[in-house]
Amino acid sequence: MAKITLDKLAHSYLPHPKSDADFALKELDYEWEDGGAYALLGPSGCGKTTLLNIISGLLVPSKGNILFGGQDVTHLQPEERNIAQVFQFPVIYDTMTVRQNLEFPLVNRRVPKDEIDKRVHDMIGVLDLADKADRKARGLTADEKQKISLGRGLVRYDVNAILFDEPLTVIDPHMKWQLRTKLKDLHRQLGHTMIYVTHDQTEALTFADKVVVMYDGEVVQIGTPEELFDEPAHTFVGYFIGSPGMNILASNVKGNIARIGQHEIELSHHYRALGASAELGIRPEFVKLESGNKGLPVTVNAVEDIGRFKIVRASLEGQEINAVLPEGAPVPAEPNISFETARINVYENSHLVRKSA
Amino acid sequence: MDKTYNNKAWLLVIPVFLLVAISAIIPIMTVVNYSVQDTFGNNQFFWAGTEWFEDVLNSERFWDALGRNVLFSFIILSIEIPLGIAIALAMPKKGPWVPVCLVLMALPLLIPWNVVGTIWQIFGRADIGLLGHTLDSIGINYNYTANVFDAWVTIIVMDVWHWTSLVVLLCYAGLVSIPEAYYQAARIDGASRWSVFRFIQLPKMRGVLIIAFLLRFMDSFMIYTEPFVLTGGGPGNSTTFMSIDLVKQAIGQFDLGPAAAMSLIYQLIVLLVCYVFFTVMSNVGAEKPEQGVED
């Protein structure tokens, strides 16, 4: 177990990168705590797999260093880094039994026989595979196989970190939840540093203590699930996290007043005068839809009833805006919308403008 | 639900049926016909029953030829399968050398049997052949027409040269289909090179190896052209395999009855051995499906 330090890390797949755009991973300078559960979240091509490969040692970064517990491991091979990895689809040794699969990494490291027996026995218990321990691994279901590949990492008590590369991709939906809960449990029990790559926000938000949101080779925000929901540091985070994502409205901001067209919206804080790239961000959960004269007039384009709540898709001065209504609430004929003032975030050049007095 | 019967469907089956009849059923029934009768000139046939079969099975000549076939196939398989796997493992998995290697490997497969025989026959001659002359001049007395051992070595080398690449290509196809994650996982688990081969590569090649094994067995068991071109079955009877013996009997001596009986026995042996190999090899390492665990 170890703290992971990304020291001015950057990577380009080109031999001689010139501009910023040539970098698949732009400069990162972070320290990840020992024993933390981190999720790398972002769309395809955002650099999250590149970062994972750098941590696991399959890639050597073009710039900067990576440290495990203070020790520089930038140029070490995967097998020398003492990490474990769970891949997108289950990797098991077909011809071995479940028990032999779990023994394999320990046998290779010449751990004494009785120590292996003890650890593997414990691990089989932890993974709930006791009744299948002596069965050939190839006959098991995908989620059981995935547990085995996780177990092969966990039996090595001293692993620096366990890496997950979209490990639930091939798991049936109803098993995903169970396996995720199991992972969370194991993390609590064993306290390994875990890094989990995914493009599924639900997975990331339920698994991780800290979610690292990546976009276009950059880390745009590292935060707890609450922080990502309440104060997205970047409009991308607001849009990517949440379903539907945050509403982003181009606006004119001055002092504590934001203008959209001819309409004025009161803000909870004073802001310095922002340029033309100013935007308001408001979660659909905090948009109210009422009839009457209060608020801003909108045109409703569509209503999607998804069971627990309704999503109203509307437009305000030509800009799209979504609102979430509780199930059963009527959609007014000529609605006006209003925002929960405290929940409005202000962005400039897509980055959050911190609230100041 | 009522089934629809439409007898026009037979029209669609007839061409295939005719083709199979001409290419397989009629020839094999002709052979069966010969095997149970004694044939004289002017197409006079006399019923012989199982007499020819008994004759064949009681003849030393048949058992000797069968023994040579078994020995030959055994040697061929035990050389070509491990060698094929080794070459496939050594081949590059990506890069500009992949097509070069594949083409080089495919080349011997494109050459007809009798040409391979002729190439090696000339190559091995002590007077004009490069190999024969070289061996001769460094003092090794190599002569496939007089020495039984030399004749066997030559035929085996010919076959290995000709057909190992088939095993290589099949194994290579099996190897490149293994996802990269398996190798990464093995590295992380600290597996040795041997473990990677034993627990990842070999199990993943099982399917193609069964096919390679069966193809090479059948093909080596029906060996004909190489010894025929090289020495015609000699020296003595040392390379007279079953197929050569069969041709000698049927066309050389016109003993149609015994030859027909022998070819049927030959066929049965091939079928039986292939069936046994296939059953055994498909079950080796395969988990018997247990109830409720299939995914």
Interface residues (C-beta under 8 A of the other chain):
Chain A: S56 L58 Q77 P78 E79 I83 A84 Q85 F87 Q88 F89 V91 Y93 D94 T95 M96 F104 P105 N108 R109 R135 K136 R138 G139 L140 T141 A142 S149 R152 G153
Chain B: P179 A181 Y182 Q184 A185 R187 I188 D189 G190 A191 S192 S195 F199 I200 P203 K204 G285 E287 P289 E290 V293 E294 D295
